[in-house]
């Protein structure tokens, strides 16, 4: 949506200036035009943010509880305000783009360098200030993350546009860019422009924001947005860089230490309901995730691998009580979650059958064993639960298939799900089933269960009456030796305390 508007504005904005050196009069006319555009757009976006912050309709919205639903009229006003902000930002982006083009074309024209910079600086400051003010205002309006992230074709709003917007502006790299402009401004004659008063006002507001809350918002936003675009927490970086860093690795490309022969060996040891705890090295995202182990997944297997559940009398009796006369567990899964069950029988692009359910940036999806276990380190834990409780857990897990990834990392809701959250909901005890205890800690002010703490709790309780899992497999990666080796509980006990960049402390003997 933004791209379409951007292209349109590029067409309709006057571009009557030639690429070669123009006369000083032409340059002055160019600067005058974009000065007026910046002045007007800044005025428009400030009026919008004032309306959002102070109008009665938004005051009414803020008085509602966070769980309350907005009315249709309120949602429409919210979306229209969001669309207006986007439109203003597109205009400011066009101005910034055109000024940068002009600067590159006239690098040697010292007479107008201050004027060029002033317009560029004013447009950037207006864009940055309006962004953080709008985001700050939205924090107190109920359900904004849901409403503003919904697509609206009529208004030209894309799905997840607000999440992307926050990723772009609640970002340390964006603040660094702002600081760079401030330093440059010290050497320019910014104060002589009609834009000077607006620049000073924007600087003042931005400085207050960052002094009191900016860093906190930035860090929290890193935790919300991450996974596919990420750093997941505490290590935010500019959107285009974080997208690359999140999906690409600093080293070893797509090669992982656990090989396919080892995965075949692992497969022979697995049972449906096993919990995978995984680590992949050389992703900078590991810096932001708590502890050495950053990812968890649930092994479902295929119908033939769940035959032990089909044959269990306690499972059959429960299935019959759920209305399935045959007592078939597979029939129950297909009946309760028909679409999810059907998809579970599929395969990936490499024709590997789906056997694993895990929450990734794409959401809660099925993956193959060949894909999920293709990591650098892997621990497989088997819950010490009766077959009946395993079956009930698997049934529970299927209802989360297809749900979005929980970029908010909030275990208090299940409309979106993060990797360890899937395990938590699968084996959480209820009045109808026994389950597992999960160590809950607080991260960024929210209760969470981390894969690292699942392992930590397991190794600390190992050999006691509180032990909740059996260790089925532990493949320990050694980056120095370029291999993963089968290991045991003694080595696994060392992993929760390993540094995030354990690869730099390894030695050949490890």
Backbone torsions as a table, in degrees:
resi	resn	phi	psi	omega
1	UNK	NA	-50.8	-180.0
2	UNK	-60.9	-39.3	-179.7
3	UNK	-62.2	-42.0	-179.5
4	UNK	-62.3	-45.2	-179.9
5	UNK	-64.4	-39.5	-179.4
6	UNK	-59.8	-46.5	-179.6
7	UNK	-63.7	-41.1	179.9
8	UNK	-61.6	-44.8	-179.1
9	UNK	-66.2	-34.9	176.9
10	UNK	-60.9	-32.4	-178.7
11	UNK	-76.2	-43.7	-173.6
12	UNK	-83.8	-20.9	176.8
13	UNK	-68.1	140.5	-179.5
14	UNK	-63.5	128.0	176.6
15	UNK	-131.4	69.1	-173.3
16	UNK	-100.1	10.1	-175.2
17	UNK	-102.8	132.0	-177.9
18	UNK	-74.9	156.8	-177.8
19	UNK	-71.2	-26.6	179.6
20	UNK	-79.7	173.6	-175.6
21	UNK	-57.4	126.9	179.3
22	UNK	-102.5	171.8	179.7
23	UNK	-72.6	160.3	179.8
24	UNK	-61.2	-35.1	179.3
25	UNK	-64.6	-40.9	177.7
26	UNK	-63.9	-40.2	178.7
27	UNK	-64.3	-41.6	179.1
28	UNK	-63.3	-40.6	178.1
29	UNK	-63.4	-41.1	177.3
30	UNK	-58.9	-49.2	-178.5
31	UNK	-64.8	-40.4	-179.8
32	UNK	-62.8	-41.9	-179.7
33	UNK	-62.0	-49.7	-176.7
34	UNK	-75.5	-21.8	171.3
35	UNK	-64.1	-44.9	178.9
36	UNK	-64.7	-41.8	178.6
37	UNK	-62.0	-42.6	179.0
38	UNK	-65.1	-43.6	-179.3
39	UNK	-60.1	-47.3	-177.0
40	UNK	-68.2	-43.7	-178.7
41	UNK	-65.6	-39.3	176.7
42	UNK	-61.1	-42.0	178.4
43	UNK	-62.0	-43.1	-179.3
44	UNK	-63.4	-45.7	-175.7
45	UNK	-72.2	-31.4	176.2
46	UNK	-69.1	-37.7	176.2
47	UNK	-63.4	-40.2	178.3
48	UNK	-61.2	-48.0	-178.4
49	UNK	-67.4	-31.7	174.4
50	UNK	-65.2	-42.4	177.2
51	UNK	-61.0	-45.1	-179.5
52	UNK	-64.5	-36.5	-176.1
53	UNK	-81.8	-30.0	-167.2
54	UNK	-123.6	-14.5	-174.3
55	UNK	-67.5	155.5	-178.3
56	UNK	-64.4	-37.6	-178.4
57	UNK	-63.4	-39.7	178.3
58	UNK	-74.9	-31.0	174.7
59	UNK	-63.0	-39.4	177.9
60	UNK	-63.7	-42.0	178.2
61	UNK	-60.1	-43.4	-175.7
62	UNK	-68.2	-22.8	-179.4
63	UNK	-76.6	-12.7	178.9
64	UNK	-79.0	151.7	177.6
65	UNK	-67.7	157.6	-178.4
66	UNK	-60.6	-25.0	-179.0
67	UNK	-90.1	-8.1	-176.2
68	UNK	-72.8	152.4	176.4
69	UNK	-91.1	141.6	173.0
70	UNK	-79.2	155.8	174.9
71	UNK	-73.9	166.8	177.9
72	UNK	-59.6	-41.5	179.0
73	UNK	-63.7	-41.1	-179.9
74	UNK	-65.7	-42.8	177.7
75	UNK	-62.1	-38.8	179.5
76	UNK	-65.7	-42.4	177.4
77	UNK	-63.3	-39.8	178.6
78	UNK	-62.0	-47.1	179.8
79	UNK	-66.3	-40.5	179.3
80	UNK	-63.8	-38.3	177.5
81	UNK	-64.5	-41.1	178.5
82	UNK	-63.6	-42.9	179.7
83	UNK	-64.3	-38.8	178.7
84	UNK	-65.0	-40.0	178.4
85	UNK	-63.2	-44.1	179.2
86	UNK	-59.1	-44.7	-179.1
87	UNK	-61.6	-42.6	177.3
88	UNK	-63.1	-38.4	179.7
89	UNK	-68.8	-35.4	176.0
90	UNK	-62.2	-42.9	177.7
91	UNK	-61.0	-45.4	179.1
92	UNK	-64.3	-37.3	177.7
93	UNK	-65.0	-38.3	176.5
94	UNK	-62.7	-44.1	178.6
95	UNK	-59.3	-48.2	179.7
96	UNK	-59.9	-42.4	179.9
97	UNK	-63.9	-45.1	-177.7
98	UNK	-67.2	-38.5	178.9
99	UNK	-67.3	-41.6	178.0
100	UNK	-62.3	-39.7	175.8
101	UNK	-58.8	-45.1	-176.7
102	UNK	-65.9	-38.7	178.7
103	UNK	-62.1	-44.4	180.0
104	UNK	-64.6	-31.2	-179.8
105	UNK	-79.4	-19.5	-174.2
106	UNK	-130.6	47.1	-176.6
107	UNK	-61.4	-28.4	-175.3
108	UNK	-92.5	0.2	-177.3
109	UNK	-91.1	86.0	-175.5
110	UNK	-68.1	-23.0	-175.6
111	UNK	-64.0	-28.9	-175.0
112	UNK	-116.1	7.8	-177.4
113	UNK	-62.3	-38.2	179.0
114	UNK	-64.7	-41.2	-179.6
115	UNK	-66.1	-43.5	175.9
116	UNK	-56.0	-51.8	-176.1
117	UNK	-61.6	-40.0	-177.1
118	UNK	-60.8	-44.6	178.1
119	UNK	-64.7	-44.2	178.7
120	UNK	-59.1	-47.3	-178.3
121	UNK	-64.1	-43.4	-179.3
122	UNK	-63.7	-42.8	179.7
123	UNK	-64.9	-42.8	-179.5
124	UNK	-65.8	-43.6	-179.0
125	UNK	-62.8	-40.7	178.5
126	UNK	-64.2	-43.2	179.5
127	UNK	-62.0	-46.6	-175.8
128	UNK	-68.9	-46.8	-179.1
129	UNK	-62.3	-47.9	-177.5
130	UNK	-62.2	-32.2	179.2
131	UNK	-65.1	-52.6	-175.7
132	UNK	-71.6	-29.0	176.3
133	UNK	-69.2	-41.9	179.2
134	UNK	-65.3	-44.8	178.8
135	UNK	-61.0	-42.4	179.6
136	UNK	-62.9	-42.0	178.9
137	UNK	-64.2	-37.8	-177.2
138	UNK	-69.5	-20.6	-179.1
139	UNK	-63.2	-25.1	-176.1
140	UNK	-101.7	2.6	178.2
141	UNK	-101.8	126.3	-176.5
142	UNK	-60.5	141.9	170.2
143	UNK	61.5	21.1	-179.0
144	UNK	-63.0	-37.8	-179.2
145	UNK	-60.8	-31.5	178.2
146	UNK	-80.0	-48.9	-174.1
147	UNK	-65.8	-45.8	-175.0
148	UNK	-78.0	-13.9	177.5
149	UNK	-95.0	-1.1	176.2
150	UNK	-83.7	142.8	178.2
151	UNK	-71.6	141.7	175.6
152	UNK	-136.6	100.5	-174.5
153	UNK	-63.5	-37.3	-178.3
154	UNK	-63.8	-39.2	179.6
155	UNK	-90.3	-5.4	179.7
156	UNK	74.5	32.9	-178.3
157	UNK	-102.0	128.3	179.3
158	UNK	-85.2	157.6	174.1
159	UNK	-62.7	139.4	178.6
160	UNK	62.5	23.5	-178.9
161	UNK	-66.7	-35.8	-178.3
162	UNK	-71.8	-36.5	176.1
163	UNK	-62.4	-43.9	178.1
164	UNK	-64.1	-38.4	179.4
165	UNK	-61.4	-45.9	179.6
166	UNK	-65.1	-38.6	177.9
167	UNK	-59.4	-39.7	-176.5
168	UNK	-72.1	-37.5	-171.3
169	UNK	-102.6	-27.4	174.1
170	UNK	-90.1	73.5	-164.9
171	UNK	-149.0	129.8	-177.7
172	UNK	-61.6	-32.8	179.3
173	UNK	-66.8	-35.6	177.5
174	UNK	-65.6	-40.8	177.7
175	UNK	-66.8	-36.1	176.8
176	UNK	-63.9	-39.8	177.2
177	UNK	-62.9	-43.0	176.5
178	UNK	-59.3	-43.8	179.2
179	UNK	-63.5	-37.1	177.6
180	UNK	-63.1	-40.7	176.5
181	UNK	-63.2	-39.5	-180.0
182	UNK	-62.0	-40.4	178.8
183	UNK	-65.0	-43.9	178.0
184	UNK	-60.5	-37.7	-176.6
185	UNK	-61.7	-25.3	179.7
186	UNK	-65.8	-21.4	-178.0
187	UNK	-104.1	5.1	-178.4
188	UNK	-114.8	159.6	179.9
189	UNK	-91.8	59.8	-176.8
190	UNK	-67.8	-34.1	-172.7
191	UNK	-66.2	-14.8	-177.8
192	UNK	-86.7	-7.5	-176.8
193	UNK	-87.8	154.4	174.7
194	UNK	-67.7	-13.1	176.6
195	UNK	-84.9	-6.2	-171.8
196	UNK	-60.4	-44.1	-177.4
197	UNK	-63.0	-41.1	178.5
198	UNK	-65.8	-40.4	177.8
199	UNK	-60.5	-45.5	-179.0
200	UNK	-62.0	-41.0	179.6
201	UNK	-66.2	-42.6	178.7
202	UNK	-64.6	-42.5	177.8
203	UNK	-57.9	-43.9	-177.9
204	UNK	-62.6	-45.0	-179.3
205	UNK	-67.4	-41.2	179.2
206	UNK	-65.1	-42.4	-179.3
207	UNK	-61.7	-41.5	178.6
208	UNK	-64.7	-42.5	-179.6
209	UNK	-59.9	-49.4	-177.4
210	UNK	-71.3	-32.1	-178.9
211	UNK	-66.0	-40.2	-175.1
212	UNK	-96.5	-40.6	-170.5
213	UNK	-133.4	-14.0	-171.2
214	UNK	-58.9	-46.7	-179.1
215	UNK	-62.9	-42.6	179.6
216	UNK	-61.4	-47.2	179.6
217	UNK	-61.1	-41.9	-178.2
218	UNK	-61.2	-45.8	-179.0
219	UNK	-66.7	-41.9	179.1
220	UNK	-64.1	-40.0	-178.5
221	UNK	-64.2	-35.0	177.2
222	UNK	-58.9	-38.3	178.4
223	UNK	-70.9	-29.9	-179.0
224	UNK	-75.5	-43.2	-162.5
225	UNK	-89.9	-38.1	-167.8
226	UNK	-33.3	-147.5	-172.9
227	UNK	65.1	-96.2	-175.9
228	UNK	-65.8	-31.0	-174.7
229	UNK	-106.2	10.3	-142.1
230	UNK	-90.4	154.1	105.9
231	UNK	-106.3	132.7	-169.6
232	UNK	-72.2	-32.6	177.1
233	UNK	-162.6	147.0	172.4
234	UNK	66.7	-0.1	-177.2
235	UNK	-140.1	53.2	-178.5
236	UNK	-70.1	152.5	179.8
237	UNK	-154.2	166.3	-174.0
238	UNK	-52.7	145.1	-169.4
239	UNK	-53.8	-49.4	-175.4
240	UNK	-68.0	-32.1	178.4
241	UNK	-74.7	-43.5	-178.1
242	UNK	-66.1	-32.6	177.0
243	UNK	-62.9	-42.2	178.1
244	UNK	-67.9	-46.6	-177.1
245	UNK	-66.7	-32.6	-177.9
246	UNK	-72.4	-34.0	-175.5
247	UNK	-101.3	-23.6	178.8
248	UNK	-107.0	159.2	-176.9
249	UNK	-106.7	152.6	178.6
250	UNK	-67.3	-30.4	-179.2
251	UNK	-147.4	161.6	172.8
252	UNK	70.9	6.7	173.9
253	UNK	50.5	-125.1	179.8
254	UNK	-100.6	17.8	179.5
255	UNK	-93.2	130.0	179.0
256	UNK	-121.3	158.8	-171.2
257	UNK	-74.1	-30.9	177.5
258	UNK	-79.4	122.7	-175.3
259	UNK	-98.4	171.0	-174.5
260	UNK	-68.5	-29.2	175.6
261	UNK	-65.7	-40.2	177.1
262	UNK	-65.6	-37.1	179.0
263	UNK	-63.9	-37.5	176.3
264	UNK	-63.2	-39.1	177.4
265	UNK	-65.4	-43.2	178.6
266	UNK	-58.6	-44.5	-175.3
267	UNK	-53.5	-37.4	-178.0
268	UNK	-67.4	-19.0	-176.5
269	UNK	-96.9	-10.1	-168.7
270	UNK	-84.8	153.0	171.0
271	UNK	-132.1	150.3	177.1
272	UNK	-57.8	134.8	-177.9
273	UNK	100.6	-7.8	177.4
274	UNK	-64.9	149.7	-179.8
275	UNK	-106.1	124.8	175.6
276	UNK	-93.8	134.0	170.0
277	UNK	-120.0	124.5	-167.5
278	UNK	-129.7	156.3	172.4
279	UNK	-143.7	136.2	173.3
280	UNK	-122.2	124.2	-175.9
281	UNK	-79.4	166.1	172.0
282	UNK	72.0	12.4	168.6
283	UNK	-95.8	126.6	178.1
284	UNK	-64.7	-20.4	177.7
285	UNK	-60.2	-24.3	178.6
286	UNK	-60.6	-26.0	179.4
287	UNK	-61.4	-39.8	-173.2
288	UNK	-84.7	-14.3	-177.2
289	UNK	-89.8	141.5	-175.8
290	UNK	-67.4	121.8	172.7
291	UNK	83.9	178.6	-175.4
292	UNK	-72.9	-38.0	-176.8
293	UNK	-94.8	115.2	-175.5
294	UNK	-101.8	-10.6	-171.3
295	UNK	-138.8	147.5	177.3
296	UNK	-134.8	153.2	179.3
297	UNK	-150.5	161.6	-178.5
298	UNK	-113.0	126.6	178.1
299	UNK	-87.0	118.9	178.6
300	UNK	-99.9	-31.9	-175.2
301	UNK	72.9	-164.9	177.0
302	UNK	-112.6	169.5	-178.5
303	UNK	-51.5	-41.1	-178.8
304	UNK	-66.4	-25.9	178.9
305	UNK	-80.6	-14.2	177.2
306	UNK	-98.9	13.7	-177.6
307	UNK	-62.6	-30.3	179.1
308	UNK	-63.8	-26.7	175.7
309	UNK	-78.7	-38.1	177.4
310	UNK	-58.7	-36.2	-172.9
311	UNK	-89.1	-7.8	-178.4
312	UNK	-77.8	125.5	-176.0
313	UNK	-63.3	-37.8	-179.8
314	UNK	-65.0	-36.3	177.1
315	UNK	-68.1	-41.8	-179.9
316	UNK	-62.2	-41.8	179.8
317	UNK	-64.7	-42.3	178.0
318	UNK	-63.6	-44.5	179.9
319	UNK	-58.9	-42.1	178.3
320	UNK	-62.9	-37.9	179.1
321	UNK	-67.2	-18.0	177.4
322	UNK	-89.9	5.3	174.5
323	UNK	98.4	6.4	178.4
324	UNK	-100.8	101.5	-172.7
325	UNK	-61.0	-31.7	-177.9
326	UNK	-70.1	-20.1	-175.7
327	UNK	75.2	11.8	-177.9
328	UNK	-81.1	121.8	177.8
329	UNK	-63.2	-40.0	179.5
330	UNK	-63.2	-38.8	178.3
331	UNK	-65.9	-36.2	177.3
332	UNK	-64.2	-45.1	178.7
333	UNK	-59.4	-45.2	-178.4
334	UNK	-67.5	-32.5	-178.8
335	UNK	-75.2	-42.8	-177.1
336	UNK	-76.4	-37.6	-176.4
337	UNK	-134.0	69.8	-171.7
338	UNK	-58.8	-44.8	-177.8
339	UNK	-70.9	-44.2	179.7
340	UNK	-63.1	-40.2	179.8
341	UNK	-65.8	-44.4	-180.0
342	UNK	-58.6	-44.2	-179.5
343	UNK	-67.5	-29.8	-179.2
344	UNK	-65.2	-19.0	-179.3
345	UNK	-88.8	3.4	-177.7
346	UNK	-87.0	-164.4	-178.9
347	UNK	-146.9	167.1	-177.2
348	UNK	-89.8	-175.5	-176.6
349	UNK	-64.3	-20.3	177.6
350	UNK	-93.5	9.9	178.8
351	UNK	67.1	23.3	172.6
352	UNK	-88.9	132.6	-176.7
353	UNK	-68.5	143.6	175.7
354	UNK	-67.5	132.7	175.9
355	UNK	-139.8	-7.9	-172.5
356	UNK	-126.1	143.1	172.9
357	UNK	-115.9	126.3	-178.7
358	UNK	-150.2	153.5	178.6
359	UNK	-96.4	119.7	177.1
360	UNK	-129.7	-174.7	-176.6
361	UNK	-59.1	-29.1	179.1
362	UNK	-74.0	-12.0	-176.4
363	UNK	118.8	-164.6	177.6
364	UNK	-85.5	112.2	-170.4
365	UNK	-132.7	159.6	172.1
366	UNK	-84.4	140.1	173.2
367	UNK	-135.2	166.2	178.2
368	UNK	-85.8	159.8	173.6
369	UNK	-61.6	-38.9	-178.8
370	UNK	-61.1	-31.0	179.1
371	UNK	-84.8	-50.0	-173.3
372	UNK	-66.6	-41.2	-178.1
373	UNK	-81.1	-5.7	179.0
374	UNK	-78.5	71.6	-176.4
375	UNK	-123.0	-168.5	176.1
376	UNK	-100.2	-31.7	173.5
377	UNK	-140.1	145.3	-176.5
378	UNK	-149.6	130.6	170.9
379	UNK	-119.4	132.6	176.4
380	UNK	-110.8	120.4	-179.2
381	UNK	-113.6	134.3	179.1
382	UNK	-108.6	118.7	179.7
383	UNK	-59.7	137.0	176.0
384	UNK	-84.0	70.6	-178.9
385	UNK	-127.5	156.2	177.0
386	UNK	-66.9	155.9	178.6
387	UNK	-53.5	-37.5	-179.1
388	UNK	-61.9	-41.9	-179.8
389	UNK	-71.9	-34.3	174.7
390	UNK	-63.0	-45.1	-179.7
391	UNK	-61.7	-43.8	179.0
392	UNK	-64.8	-36.1	177.5
393	UNK	-65.1	-43.0	179.4
394	UNK	-63.2	-42.2	177.1
395	UNK	-59.5	-42.8	178.3
396	UNK	-61.9	-41.6	-175.0
397	UNK	-62.0	-33.8	-175.6
398	UNK	-65.2	-25.3	-178.2
399	UNK	-71.4	-14.2	179.5
400	UNK	-92.7	-9.1	179.4
401	UNK	-60.3	132.0	179.8
402	UNK	91.6	-10.6	179.4
403	UNK	-73.8	151.8	-178.5
404	UNK	-67.2	160.1	175.8
405	UNK	-70.7	143.1	-178.0
406	UNK	-86.6	81.4	178.9
407	UNK	-66.8	-12.7	179.0
408	UNK	-89.2	-8.9	178.2
409	UNK	50.8	48.4	-174.7
410	UNK	-117.8	107.2	-178.4
411	UNK	-76.2	-3.8	-179.8
412	UNK	-79.0	-12.0	177.8
413	UNK	-128.4	156.3	178.9
414	UNK	-124.4	14.7	176.6
415	UNK	-70.3	-25.3	172.1
416	UNK	-129.1	154.8	-168.7
417	UNK	-139.0	134.6	172.2
418	UNK	-101.0	168.4	-168.1
419	UNK	-56.3	-51.5	-177.9
420	UNK	-73.5	-22.0	176.7
421	UNK	-64.8	-35.5	177.2
422	UNK	-61.5	-43.7	178.3
423	UNK	-65.3	-41.1	-179.5
424	UNK	-59.3	-49.3	-179.0
425	UNK	-70.0	-33.3	180.0
426	UNK	-62.9	-43.2	-172.9
427	UNK	-113.4	15.0	175.4
428	UNK	-67.6	128.4	-179.3
429	UNK	-67.3	143.2	176.0
430	UNK	-133.2	-179.3	178.6
431	UNK	-67.4	-17.3	-177.8
432	UNK	-101.1	-9.3	-178.8
433	UNK	-153.9	150.2	171.0
434	UNK	-76.7	156.7	-178.0
435	UNK	-150.7	-156.1	-176.8
436	UNK	-116.7	151.5	172.4
437	UNK	-86.4	134.1	178.1
438	UNK	-119.7	129.0	178.0
439	UNK	-70.7	116.2	-178.6
440	UNK	-98.8	127.5	175.8
441	UNK	-122.4	172.0	-179.7
442	UNK	-108.5	126.8	176.4
443	UNK	-130.2	126.6	-178.5
444	UNK	54.4	36.2	176.8
445	UNK	78.0	10.1	-177.6
446	UNK	-126.2	143.2	176.9
447	UNK	-72.0	130.3	-179.0
448	UNK	-140.1	156.6	169.4
449	UNK	-116.0	119.9	-177.1
450	UNK	-102.1	148.8	175.0
451	UNK	-55.2	-39.1	-179.3
452	UNK	-61.7	-38.8	180.0
453	UNK	-74.2	-26.2	173.6
454	UNK	-63.1	-45.2	177.7
455	UNK	-66.7	-43.1	-179.2
456	UNK	-58.6	-45.3	179.6
457	UNK	-64.8	-38.5	180.0
458	UNK	-63.8	-49.5	-175.4
459	UNK	-70.3	-30.5	179.3
460	UNK	-73.3	-28.1	-179.6
461	UNK	-97.4	-0.7	-176.1
462	UNK	-59.0	131.1	179.4
463	UNK	83.5	3.2	178.6
464	UNK	-112.1	174.7	178.7
465	UNK	-73.6	-4.5	177.9
466	UNK	-95.7	-0.4	-179.1
467	UNK	-64.5	127.4	-174.2
468	UNK	-107.2	-12.4	-176.9
469	UNK	-133.8	163.6	164.9
470	UNK	-111.4	143.0	177.0
471	UNK	-83.7	118.3	-178.3
472	UNK	-96.4	-42.2	-178.6
473	UNK	-146.9	138.7	166.0
474	UNK	-137.2	112.1	173.9
475	UNK	-105.3	115.9	-174.4
476	UNK	-103.3	118.9	-177.9
477	UNK	-80.8	141.1	174.5
478	UNK	-127.1	106.8	-175.3
479	UNK	-67.8	-31.5	179.8
480	UNK	-65.6	-40.2	-178.5
481	UNK	-91.2	-5.0	178.1
482	UNK	58.7	43.6	179.0
483	UNK	-155.2	159.0	170.1
484	UNK	-113.6	134.2	-176.3
485	UNK	-120.6	145.9	175.6
486	UNK	-67.1	130.5	-177.7
487	UNK	-136.5	-172.8	-173.8
488	UNK	-129.9	-165.5	-172.7
489	UNK	-64.0	-36.3	-177.9
490	UNK	-61.5	-41.3	178.6
491	UNK	-74.7	-36.4	179.2
492	UNK	-60.8	-33.7	-179.6
493	UNK	-60.8	-23.6	-178.8
494	UNK	-83.5	-14.3	-168.8
495	UNK	-73.7	-37.0	-177.5
496	UNK	-61.0	-26.4	-179.6
497	UNK	-95.4	2.4	179.4
498	UNK	-66.4	146.4	176.7
499	UNK	-67.0	158.1	-178.5
500	UNK	-60.1	-36.0	179.1
501	UNK	-103.7	56.0	-178.9
502	UNK	-58.5	-28.7	-178.6
503	UNK	-57.9	-28.3	-178.8
504	UNK	-81.8	-10.8	-179.4
505	UNK	-109.2	-2.0	-179.6
506	UNK	-71.4	157.5	172.4
507	UNK	-133.5	172.8	-174.8
508	UNK	-63.9	-25.8	-176.5
509	UNK	-80.7	-19.5	-176.9
510	UNK	-60.1	NA	NA
